[in-house]
């Protein structure tokens, strides 16, 4: 009697992709958690291997329809971080203030006055030490000496210098927001910075005074984008300034627009003055007159053959043919 043998089959495993964040308000990176053998939960700390070595991150999202990365596959999660792993990471975090002070002192000694060291960040197990800095002004300082000195002083770690912009500096330093909130948006809940333009302030009717639209970082405030889309959509439903409109009180001209109230201020003349009307009480006179003109003259400026033939008297041949018939 022969015993049947079975060959191992390769299981088509569908990856379970999760978003992992390495800083409290940093960007979330996608990893494959399908091979862990135990379920993950939001808030779990995991160990992953990245291009910067091993790191501890926190699970912040489950990705239902992930887009495959350019390299084809996601990096896999090594496993859940143990209490000992978290303790090791914390022990290196306690060394960051000392490293920050040392780097600032050396920067002053080297005469790098335009360079501002804002943070020192150790990686898991201290294998990497990153000094975050910003440059004030348009200078391009040479930092090779600073990096070499820091590498010699902290030889157990791979030292890197990472430049950031004013918004990132404001996020790292924290503090009260320009609007009076106890914490700046960038250091409280924003995980990424959106492009901000001056047209966002104009669309919302905000004063263009720099003190009104500039944040503590010296750039346009991030909050200018919060309600921008609502203002744009609301303005599409309302007549613009200078447009003629018909109201229950007569004809007038729009002098101001209130998008969120869905109303406009209409100047009805010297006697009535300016009165606010809701969108439902308005009729755009310019558009109505244009439609009436088009209805009275359907051909208008058209040059198609149909309209041209109706405007012309029949030729002699056409008249003769018509009479013969």
C-alpha positions in Angstrom: 0.0 0.0 0.0 1.5 3.2 -1.1 1.0 6.4 0.9 -0.1 9.5 -1.0 2.1 12.5 -0.8 1.0 16.0 -0.9 3.0 18.9 -2.3 2.9 22.2 -0.5 0.8 24.8 -2.2 1.5 28.5 -2.3 -1.3 30.4 -0.8 -2.3 33.5 -2.6 -2.2 35.8 0.4 -4.0 39.1 0.1 -1.9 41.8 1.9 -3.4 43.6 4.8 -2.1 47.2 4.4 -1.9 49.5 7.3 -0.8 53.1 7.7 2.1 53.6 10.2 3.2 56.9 11.5 6.6 57.5 13.1 5.9 60.9 14.5 2.8 62.1 16.3 1.8 64.4 13.4 4.0 62.9 10.7 3.0 61.3 7.4 1.5 57.8 7.4 3.5 55.2 5.5 1.9 52.0 4.2 3.1 48.5 5.3 2.0 45.0 4.8 0.7 43.4 8.0 -0.7 40.2 6.5 2.0 37.9 7.7 1.9 38.8 11.4 -0.4 36.0 12.5 -2.2 38.2 15.0 -4.6 41.0 14.4 -3.6 44.6 14.7 -5.5 47.4 16.2 -5.4 51.2 15.8 -2.8 52.6 18.2 -0.6 49.5 18.3 3.2 50.1 18.2 5.0 48.0 15.6 8.6 47.3 14.5 9.4 47.9 10.9 12.5 48.0 8.7 12.9 51.1 6.6 15.6 52.7 4.5 16.6 54.4 7.8 17.0 51.2 9.6 14.6 49.6 12.2 12.0 52.0 13.6 9.0 51.9 15.9 5.8 53.3 14.5 2.1 53.5 15.5 -0.7 52.0 13.5 -3.1 54.9 12.6 -5.2 53.5 9.7 -6.3 50.4 7.8 -6.2 50.9 4.0 -9.2 49.3 2.3 -8.1 49.9 -1.3 -4.3 50.4 -1.3 -2.5 51.6 -4.4 0.6 49.4 -5.0 3.8 51.3 -4.6 6.2 52.0 -7.4 8.5 49.1 -6.3 5.6 46.7 -6.6 5.3 45.5 -3.0 5.0 47.0 0.5 7.5 46.5 3.2 6.3 44.0 5.8 5.8 44.7 9.5 8.4 42.8 11.5 6.1 42.5 14.6 4.5 44.2 17.5 6.8 46.3 19.6 7.3 44.9 23.1 7.4 46.9 26.3 11.2 46.5 26.3 11.4 47.9 22.7 9.4 51.0 23.8 11.6 51.4 26.8 14.7 51.3 24.6 13.3 53.9 22.3 12.3 56.2 25.2 15.8 55.9 26.7 17.3 57.3 23.5 14.7 60.1 23.3 15.9 61.3 26.7 19.4 61.9 25.1 18.0 64.2 22.4 18.1 67.5 24.5 21.8 67.0 25.2 22.5 66.4 21.6 20.5 69.4 20.5 22.5 71.7 22.9 25.8 70.3 21.7 24.9 70.8 18.0 23.8 74.4 18.7 27.0 75.2 20.6 29.2 73.9 17.8 27.1 75.7 15.2 27.8 79.0 17.0 31.5 78.2 17.2 31.7 77.6 13.5 30.0 81.0 12.8 26.9 79.5 11.2 24.7 82.4 12.2 22.0 81.8 9.6 21.6 78.2 10.7 19.0 77.4 13.4 19.1 74.0 14.9 15.5 73.2 16.0 15.5 69.5 17.0 17.6 66.4 17.5 16.0 63.1 16.8 17.3 59.6 17.7 16.1 56.6 15.8 15.2 53.3 17.5 18.2 51.8 19.3 20.1 55.0 18.6 21.5 53.8 15.3 20.7 57.1 13.6 20.8 60.7 14.9 19.1 63.5 12.8 19.6 67.1 13.5 16.7 69.2 12.0 17.7 72.7 11.0 16.4 75.7 9.1 18.3 78.5 7.3 17.3 82.1 7.8 17.7 84.3 4.8 18.9 83.4 1.3 22.3 82.1 2.3 23.5 78.6 1.5 25.9 77.8 4.4 28.5 75.0 4.2 27.6 72.4 6.8 30.3 69.7 6.2 32.3 70.7 9.2 29.3 70.7 11.5 28.3 67.2 10.3 31.8 65.9 10.7 32.1 67.3 14.2 28.8 65.8 15.2 29.7 62.5 13.7 32.9 62.4 15.7 31.1 63.4 18.9 28.2 60.9 18.5 30.2 58.1 16.8 27.7 55.4 17.9 25.1 56.8 15.6 24.9 57.7 11.9 24.6 61.5 12.0 22.4 63.3 9.4 21.4 66.9 8.9 17.9 67.5 7.6 16.7 71.0 6.5 13.0 72.0 6.9 10.9 75.0 6.1 9.3 77.6 8.4 6.0 75.7 8.7 7.8 72.6 10.0 9.8 74.7 12.4 6.5 76.1 13.8 5.2 72.6 14.2 8.3 71.4 16.1 8.5 74.4 18.4 4.7 74.6 19.1 3.2 77.5 21.0 0.1 79.6 20.8 -1.5 80.2 17.4 -1.9 83.6 15.8 -5.7 83.4 16.3 -5.3 82.9 20.1 -5.8 79.1 20.3 -3.6 77.5 23.0 -1.8 75.4 20.3 -1.0 76.0 16.7 -2.9 73.9 14.1 0.3 72.5 12.7 1.4 71.1 16.1 -2.0 70.0 17.2 -3.7 68.0 14.4 -2.3 68.8 10.9 -0.5 65.8 9.4 0.6 67.5 6.2 0.7 71.1 4.8 -1.6 72.1 1.9 -0.6 74.8 -0.6 -2.0 78.1 0.5 -2.5 81.1 -1.9 -3.6 84.7 -1.5 -6.7 84.1 -3.6 -8.1 82.0 -0.7 -8.2 85.1 1.5 -9.7 87.1 -1.3 -12.5 84.5 -1.9 -13.4 84.7 1.8 -13.4 88.5 2.0 -10.6 88.5 4.5 -8.5 91.6 4.9 -5.2 91.3 3.0 -3.4 93.0 5.9 -0.3 90.8 6.6 -1.2 90.7 10.3 -4.5 89.1 9.5 -3.4 86.4 7.1 0.1 85.5 8.3 0.8 82.8 10.8 3.5 82.6 13.4 5.8 80.9 10.9 5.7 84.0 8.6 3.8 82.2 5.9 0.1 82.4 5.0 -2.1 80.8 7.6 -3.0 77.1 7.1 -6.6 77.9 8.2 -7.2 79.9 5.0 -8.0 76.6 3.3 -10.4 75.3 5.8 -13.5 77.0 4.4 -12.2 78.0 1.0 -14.2 75.3 -1.0 -17.4 76.2 0.8 -16.9 79.9 -0.2 -16.2 79.0 -3.8 -19.3 76.8 -4.1 -21.5 79.4 -2.4 -20.3 82.2 -4.6 -21.2 80.2 -7.7 -24.8 80.5 -6.7 -24.8 84.2 -6.1 -24.4 87.2 -8.5 -21.1 89.0 -8.5 -20.5 92.6 -7.4 -21.7 95.1 -9.9 -24.3 92.8 -11.4 -27.9 94.2 -12.0 -30.6 92.2 -10.2 -34.3 92.4 -9.8 -35.5 92.2 -6.2 -39.0 92.4 -4.4 -38.2 96.1 -3.8 -37.2 96.9 -7.4 -34.1 96.9 -9.6 -30.6 97.4 -8.1 -27.0 96.7 -8.3 -25.0 94.2 -6.1 -22.5 96.0 -3.9 -21.5 93.1 -1.6 -21.7 89.3 -1.3 -22.2 87.2 1.8 -21.5 83.6 0.6 -22.2 81.7 3.8 -25.5 83.5 4.4 -26.4 83.0 0.7 -27.3 86.6 0.4 -26.1 89.8 -1.3 -26.3 93.5 -0.5 -28.2 95.4 -3.2 -28.1 99.2 -3.8 -31.6 100.2 -4.7 -30.9 103.9 -5.1 -30.7 107.0 -3.0 -34.2 106.7 -1.5 -34.1 103.0 -0.5 -30.4 102.6 0.1 -28.7 99.2 0.3 -30.7 96.2 1.4 -29.7 92.6 2.0 -31.6 90.0 0.0 -31.4 86.2 0.0 -30.5 84.2 -3.1 -34.2 83.1 -3.6 -35.3 86.7 -3.9 -33.0 87.7 -6.7 -33.3 87.5 -10.5 -30.2 88.4 -12.6 -31.4 91.1 -15.1 -28.3 90.9 -17.4 -28.8 87.2 -18.0 -32.5 87.5 -18.4 -32.1 90.3 -21.0 -29.6 88.3 -22.9 -32.0 85.3 -23.1 -34.8 87.6 -24.2 -32.6 89.0 -27.0 -31.7 85.6 -28.2 -35.4 84.5 -28.2 -36.4 87.6 -30.2 -33.6 87.0 -32.7 -33.0 83.2 -32.9 -30.4 83.6 -35.7 -28.6 86.3 -33.9 -25.0 86.2 -35.0 -25.2 82.8 -36.4 -23.9 82.3 -40.0 -25.4 78.8 -40.7 -27.1 78.3 -44.0 -30.6 77.8 -42.6 -30.8 81.3 -41.1 -29.2 82.9 -44.2 -31.8 81.4 -46.5 -34.7 82.6 -44.4 -33.3 86.2 -44.5 -32.9 86.2 -48.3 -35.6 86.7 -50.9 -36.1 83.7 -53.3 -34.1 83.9 -56.5 -35.8 84.0 -60.0 -35.2 80.3 -60.7 -36.6 79.4 -57.3 -39.6 81.6 -57.9 -40.2 80.1 -61.3 -39.9 76.6 -60.0 -42.4 77.4 -57.3 -44.9 78.9 -59.7 -44.6 76.0 -62.1 -45.3 73.5 -59.4 
